Amino acid sequence: MDMKASLKHNIVSKQAVVGVIGLGYVGLPFAVEKGKVGYQVLGIDQNPQRADMINKGQNYILDVKDEELKSLVDQGSITAMVDFSRVPDMDIIVICVPTPLTKNLTPDLQYVESVTRAIAPLMRKGQLVTLESTTYPGTTEEIMLPILESFGLKVEEDFYLAHSPERVDPGNQRYTTKNTTKVVGGVGTESLDAALTFYSQTIEHVVPVSCAKAAELTKVFENTFRAVNIALVNELTLLCDRMGLDVWEVLDGAFTKPFGIMPFYPGPGVGGHCIPLDPHYLEWKAKELNFNTHFIALAGEINRKMPEFVRDKAIRILNHAGIPSSKAKILVLGIAYKKDIEDERESPSIEVIRLLKMEGAEVDYHDPMINSFAEHGLKMNSTALTEETLKSCDLVIIATDHSSIDYQWLADKSQRVFDTRNATKGITRNRDKITLL
Ligand SMILES: NC(=O)c1ccc[n+]([C@@H]2O[C@H](COP(=O)([O-])OP(=O)(O)OC[C@H]3O[C@@H](n4cnc5c(N)ncnc54)[C@H](O)[C@@H]3O)[C@@H](O)[C@H]2O)c1
């Protein structure tokens, strides 16, 4: 059997060993999916606590079921480690490490590069490497490939290399890794073939594109589409505020059209590891071609300004009640960047808190899913959400619309509520206490 036929045989018969590098929101659910269908999974994470927890069968990612991880670990299907010594044992190496931005909004590929450098000297013939991290078009071919080939192996002849962007939506119960269509691009036809074989074992629909760059651009475009549309409804919110109109009513009206429109909702800004960051990867790459991605720049500008609008409107609400912001006590409800998840990365709530503190306000937060956080110079613990807390605050700002909160109770017990998510839609009593974004 030739090299690729042997790899494909091992993939189909589930004898292949799957290596997953980076065991976070993307990597751990991926590792569990592969373990569940019978692969031996070797996970690598530079964070020793994470590796340790996995080896004890302890879960730290919401989308992973505790009992599934525990049973896979107990039966020896998933093992985690911090070092790369077992790379030669892996048939497939899947990279799921962070791709953040630098302070100047340029791509920070240090994690992708360091992992590629760590695996390159340990690679053997017949392996498939795939990058799942979101990145600009060209990363797989221009950054990873030269490093991987620098120890003598040739892509398409000795090993295979592909990009298949992860589309997981943390907290989404309907679309999981299994039933979310996956796009795959190889650096050549052999790589594409190997990667398609691998991904179609566990994913219902796998769609090939012509090259790794096309797969990279597909993912960045998807997130840009979201960022731009969110910016559009956020801008409409600013206009509605000036016009004295309720943006939520206008959007509800618009979304009754059964075609040619798609629901997007405003909010206090965008957060998470994707929407605020990924479009800037494309913006940066386009500059290499002397091309300005105007929509990305504009969307980023509008979305980043939303926390300031929230601050200004909060001050306005307090002023109307005769309370100067420097003497106000404010509770920010929700630190997660979106509802029902425990992730506060890039959350606009944090910026809202920072801005209100700059006004001299006393600000606490409550989040049913995040007990404490330390980000952007702020270190805070969640305050208990009690009747006393609500009564003692001049203003409660709903920044995240977690489903577990009883919003009618919140409105009943609070003095004033500023709802940036329309979480109080449908509640009937005490509506006069509520101001919408
Ligand atoms: N979180 C999402 O919703 C989501 C969705 C789709 C795509 N993505 C993309 O997937 C990638 C990973 O995102 P994430 O949210 O899983 O990140 P994460 O921070 O949750 O997990 C990344 C993991 O990689 C580990 N790591 C970092 N450097 C390493 C190294 N050199 N060696 C070994 N491990 C290392 C970290 O310790 C961490 O556990 C990013 O490119 C992101 O944009 C994320």
The ligand as a Gaussian input file, in Angstrom:
#p B3LYP/6-31G(d) Opt

LIG

0 1
 N      -13.689000      29.953000      20.499000
 C      -14.419000      29.965000      19.403000
 O      -15.621000      30.154000      19.434000
 C      -13.775000      29.720000      18.051000
 C      -14.591000      29.370000      16.973000
 C      -14.026000      29.114000      15.736000
 C      -12.662000      29.287000      15.576000
 N      -11.869000      29.665000      16.626000
 C      -10.442000      29.812000      16.397000
 O       -9.787000      28.648000      16.895000
 C       -8.499000      28.996000      17.420000
 C       -8.402000      28.541000      18.859000
 O       -9.365000      29.259000      19.615000
 P       -9.864000      28.779000      21.043000
 O      -11.055000      29.623000      21.360000
 O       -9.990000      27.308000      21.081000
 O       -8.635000      29.227000      21.949000
 P       -8.384000      28.810000      23.489000
 O       -7.576000      29.908000      24.073000
 O       -9.664000      28.409000      24.129000
 O       -7.505000      27.500000      23.377000
 C       -6.235000      27.491000      22.831000
 C       -5.377000      26.521000      23.622000
 O       -4.113000      26.470000      22.976000
 C       -3.122000      26.333000      23.974000
 N       -1.829000      26.733000      23.415000
 C       -1.385000      27.964000      23.114000
 N       -0.140000      27.907000      22.619000
 C        0.218000      26.610000      22.610000
 C        1.391000      25.925000      22.241000
 N        2.437000      26.585000      21.756000
 N        1.414000      24.595000      22.387000
 C        0.355000      23.924000      22.883000
 N       -0.789000      24.531000      23.249000
 C       -0.860000      25.851000      23.116000
 C       -3.624000      27.225000      25.096000
 O       -3.041000      26.886000      26.336000
 C       -5.122000      26.952000      25.049000
 O       -5.507000      25.915000      25.931000
 C       -8.361000      30.500000      17.215000
 O       -7.728000      30.744000      16.001000
 C       -9.806000      30.969000      17.126000
 O       -9.922000      32.168000      16.393000
 C      -12.407000      29.860000      17.867000

